[in-house]
Amino acid sequence: MIIYINDKACEAQKGDILLEVARRNKCHIGYICGGNGICQSCFVTVSEGMEHLSKPGSDEKAFISDRLFEAGGRLACRTRVTGEKGTIRLLSRTENLKRIVLGLNVPASSLTPRPLDTMFSKNSRKEQAASLKEYGTEESTRERPSQKSAAE
């Protein structure tokens, strides 16, 4: 059976767990909890071949809403291949979000992190400092908890 994980063709056998197929073929599907079904980082969206996959168990149902199941949502660490012939196509949550962002035609320069001090104009920084001073939230005017207890 062929499984397309993030558009990469992968060979799978009946009984294989989707997450293991992805790991074997070096396709990125997250698994923070080590594949124990508790973190949801291996959430995938199946766009084709749902009939070749195991039915969702109670552990999957606890984490995924009916609406997401209807849209093809599954936990890769809990989903087994049940078919012997056919095609399955799925996207990891990360890949799906990446494609949404890229589909927005957001310039790459706006996706590059910048230091906070370069995100504001000099006037804006001065206005922020004046505002902080006006409301008494500047570091030098704040009373620390240790100062309060010593004064009492």
C-alpha angles and dihedrals in degrees: 000000000000120000119188107210110186086342094304114123113236131181116233137176131214108278096028118134113234093232091054091049089053093048093047090052096041094245114150116246113148122237112174094165093051094253097304096130098244108100104049091218089124092061110143135179114228111209098175137020102028087147089066093059133081120264114262114268128218091267091057092044089055091059105032125061122229088248092057091046089053089052090054100266118161140156107246092210091059101039122092130195107246101173128079099202131032142058132285123192123190142160127211117235090250094051091046092053091045090055092048091053093045090047089059088063091232110177112251091233090064090055092055111097115241129198111266093240090062094052095072130055118243090253091052091052090050091050090050092050091048090049092051091048092048093054094043095243096121112123094247094054097047118102112227120222090244090056092051094052092047091051093050 
